[in-house]
């Protein structure tokens, strides 16, 4: 991975751990492991436009 990719993945991991800590329960294992997959999906695979959330042809992610 490039430096910016690693920074993005590590930021996702940090946010996941922070959310688990703030909730006071949960296990951060899955979010930590899934961070690279989530980053690649949103950055390289899925078609989306954060400035236009009502775009009809956007890809949708359902977990």
PyMOL CGO cylinders between C-alpha atoms (Angstrom):
from pymol import cmd
from pymol.cgo import CYLINDER

trace = [
    CYLINDER, 0.00, 0.00, 0.00, 1.02, 3.58, -0.50, 0.3, 1, 1, 1, 1, 1, 1,
    CYLINDER, 1.02, 3.58, -0.50, 1.55, 5.94, 2.41, 0.3, 1, 1, 1, 1, 1, 1,
    CYLINDER, 1.55, 5.94, 2.41, -1.81, 7.70, 1.93, 0.3, 1, 1, 1, 1, 1, 1,
    CYLINDER, -1.81, 7.70, 1.93, -3.58, 4.33, 1.77, 0.3, 1, 1, 1, 1, 1, 1,
    CYLINDER, -3.58, 4.33, 1.77, -1.93, 3.22, 5.01, 0.3, 1, 1, 1, 1, 1, 1,
    CYLINDER, -1.93, 3.22, 5.01, -2.87, 6.51, 6.65, 0.3, 1, 1, 1, 1, 1, 1,
    CYLINDER, -2.87, 6.51, 6.65, -6.52, 6.09, 5.61, 0.3, 1, 1, 1, 1, 1, 1,
    CYLINDER, -6.52, 6.09, 5.61, -6.67, 2.49, 6.84, 0.3, 1, 1, 1, 1, 1, 1,
    CYLINDER, -6.67, 2.49, 6.84, -5.04, 3.40, 10.15, 0.3, 1, 1, 1, 1, 1, 1,
    CYLINDER, -5.04, 3.40, 10.15, -7.50, 6.29, 10.55, 0.3, 1, 1, 1, 1, 1, 1,
    CYLINDER, -7.50, 6.29, 10.55, -10.40, 3.88, 10.04, 0.3, 1, 1, 1, 1, 1, 1,
    CYLINDER, -10.40, 3.88, 10.04, -8.89, 1.58, 12.66, 0.3, 1, 1, 1, 1, 1, 1,
    CYLINDER, -8.89, 1.58, 12.66, -8.46, 4.45, 15.12, 0.3, 1, 1, 1, 1, 1, 1,
    CYLINDER, -8.46, 4.45, 15.12, -12.07, 5.56, 14.62, 0.3, 1, 1, 1, 1, 1, 1,
    CYLINDER, -12.07, 5.56, 14.62, -13.30, 1.99, 15.17, 0.3, 1, 1, 1, 1, 1, 1,
    CYLINDER, -13.30, 1.99, 15.17, -11.38, 1.63, 18.43, 0.3, 1, 1, 1, 1, 1, 1,
    CYLINDER, -11.38, 1.63, 18.43, -12.58, 5.06, 19.54, 0.3, 1, 1, 1, 1, 1, 1,
    CYLINDER, -12.58, 5.06, 19.54, -16.21, 4.10, 18.83, 0.3, 1, 1, 1, 1, 1, 1,
    CYLINDER, -16.21, 4.10, 18.83, -15.91, 0.85, 20.80, 0.3, 1, 1, 1, 1, 1, 1,
    CYLINDER, -15.91, 0.85, 20.80, -14.31, 2.69, 23.70, 0.3, 1, 1, 1, 1, 1, 1,
    CYLINDER, -14.31, 2.69, 23.70, -16.98, 5.40, 23.69, 0.3, 1, 1, 1, 1, 1, 1,
    CYLINDER, -16.98, 5.40, 23.69, -19.76, 2.78, 23.62, 0.3, 1, 1, 1, 1, 1, 1,
    CYLINDER, -19.76, 2.78, 23.62, -18.21, 1.09, 26.64, 0.3, 1, 1, 1, 1, 1, 1,
    CYLINDER, -18.21, 1.09, 26.64, -18.65, -2.36, 25.14, 0.3, 1, 1, 1, 1, 1, 1,
    CYLINDER, -18.65, -2.36, 25.14, -17.89, -4.35, 22.03, 0.3, 1, 1, 1, 1, 1, 1,
    CYLINDER, -17.89, -4.35, 22.03, -14.89, -5.98, 20.46, 0.3, 1, 1, 1, 1, 1, 1,
    CYLINDER, -14.89, -5.98, 20.46, -12.72, -4.00, 18.03, 0.3, 1, 1, 1, 1, 1, 1,
    CYLINDER, -12.72, -4.00, 18.03, -11.28, -7.11, 16.33, 0.3, 1, 1, 1, 1, 1, 1,
    CYLINDER, -11.28, -7.11, 16.33, -13.58, -7.19, 13.31, 0.3, 1, 1, 1, 1, 1, 1,
    CYLINDER, -13.58, -7.19, 13.31, -13.41, -3.44, 12.56, 0.3, 1, 1, 1, 1, 1, 1,
    CYLINDER, -13.41, -3.44, 12.56, -9.62, -3.52, 12.88, 0.3, 1, 1, 1, 1, 1, 1,
    CYLINDER, -9.62, -3.52, 12.88, -9.36, -6.44, 10.47, 0.3, 1, 1, 1, 1, 1, 1,
    CYLINDER, -9.36, -6.44, 10.47, -11.98, -5.13, 8.04, 0.3, 1, 1, 1, 1, 1, 1,
    CYLINDER, -11.98, -5.13, 8.04, -10.50, -1.63, 7.73, 0.3, 1, 1, 1, 1, 1, 1,
    CYLINDER, -10.50, -1.63, 7.73, -8.39, -2.40, 4.61, 0.3, 1, 1, 1, 1, 1, 1,
    CYLINDER, -8.39, -2.40, 4.61, -11.36, -4.07, 2.90, 0.3, 1, 1, 1, 1, 1, 1,
    CYLINDER, -11.36, -4.07, 2.90, -13.67, -1.16, 3.70, 0.3, 1, 1, 1, 1, 1, 1,
    CYLINDER, -13.67, -1.16, 3.70, -11.13, 1.35, 2.43, 0.3, 1, 1, 1, 1, 1, 1,
    CYLINDER, -11.13, 1.35, 2.43, -10.65, -0.46, -0.88, 0.3, 1, 1, 1, 1, 1, 1,
    CYLINDER, -10.65, -0.46, -0.88, -14.42, -0.82, -1.35, 0.3, 1, 1, 1, 1, 1, 1,
    CYLINDER, -14.42, -0.82, -1.35, -15.15, 2.87, -0.84, 0.3, 1, 1, 1, 1, 1, 1,
    CYLINDER, -15.15, 2.87, -0.84, -12.03, 4.21, -2.53, 0.3, 1, 1, 1, 1, 1, 1,
    CYLINDER, -12.03, 4.21, -2.53, -11.57, 1.90, -5.53, 0.3, 1, 1, 1, 1, 1, 1,
    CYLINDER, -11.57, 1.90, -5.53, -14.72, -0.14, -6.15, 0.3, 1, 1, 1, 1, 1, 1,
    CYLINDER, -14.72, -0.14, -6.15, -17.92, 1.62, -5.18, 0.3, 1, 1, 1, 1, 1, 1,
    CYLINDER, -17.92, 1.62, -5.18, -19.33, 4.48, -7.21, 0.3, 1, 1, 1, 1, 1, 1,
    CYLINDER, -19.33, 4.48, -7.21, -20.44, 7.26, -4.88, 0.3, 1, 1, 1, 1, 1, 1,
    CYLINDER, -20.44, 7.26, -4.88, -20.42, 11.02, -4.59, 0.3, 1, 1, 1, 1, 1, 1,
    CYLINDER, -20.42, 11.02, -4.59, -20.34, 12.44, -1.05, 0.3, 1, 1, 1, 1, 1, 1,
    CYLINDER, -20.34, 12.44, -1.05, -21.40, 15.84, -2.42, 0.3, 1, 1, 1, 1, 1, 1,
    CYLINDER, -21.40, 15.84, -2.42, -24.51, 14.30, -4.01, 0.3, 1, 1, 1, 1, 1, 1,
    CYLINDER, -24.51, 14.30, -4.01, -25.96, 11.70, -1.63, 0.3, 1, 1, 1, 1, 1, 1,
    CYLINDER, -25.96, 11.70, -1.63, -29.24, 11.62, -3.60, 0.3, 1, 1, 1, 1, 1, 1,
    CYLINDER, -29.24, 11.62, -3.60, -27.52, 10.38, -6.78, 0.3, 1, 1, 1, 1, 1, 1,
    CYLINDER, -27.52, 10.38, -6.78, -29.78, 7.59, -8.03, 0.3, 1, 1, 1, 1, 1, 1,
    CYLINDER, -29.78, 7.59, -8.03, -27.07, 5.39, -9.64, 0.3, 1, 1, 1, 1, 1, 1,
    CYLINDER, -27.07, 5.39, -9.64, -24.74, 5.35, -6.63, 0.3, 1, 1, 1, 1, 1, 1,
    CYLINDER, -24.74, 5.35, -6.63, -23.63, 2.02, -5.24, 0.3, 1, 1, 1, 1, 1, 1,
    CYLINDER, -23.63, 2.02, -5.24, -25.11, 1.05, -1.91, 0.3, 1, 1, 1, 1, 1, 1,
    CYLINDER, -25.11, 1.05, -1.91, -23.34, -0.85, 0.84, 0.3, 1, 1, 1, 1, 1, 1,
    CYLINDER, -23.34, -0.85, 0.84, -25.49, -3.05, 3.06, 0.3, 1, 1, 1, 1, 1, 1,
    CYLINDER, -25.49, -3.05, 3.06, -23.88, -4.76, 6.01, 0.3, 1, 1, 1, 1, 1, 1,
]
cmd.load_cgo(trace, "trace")
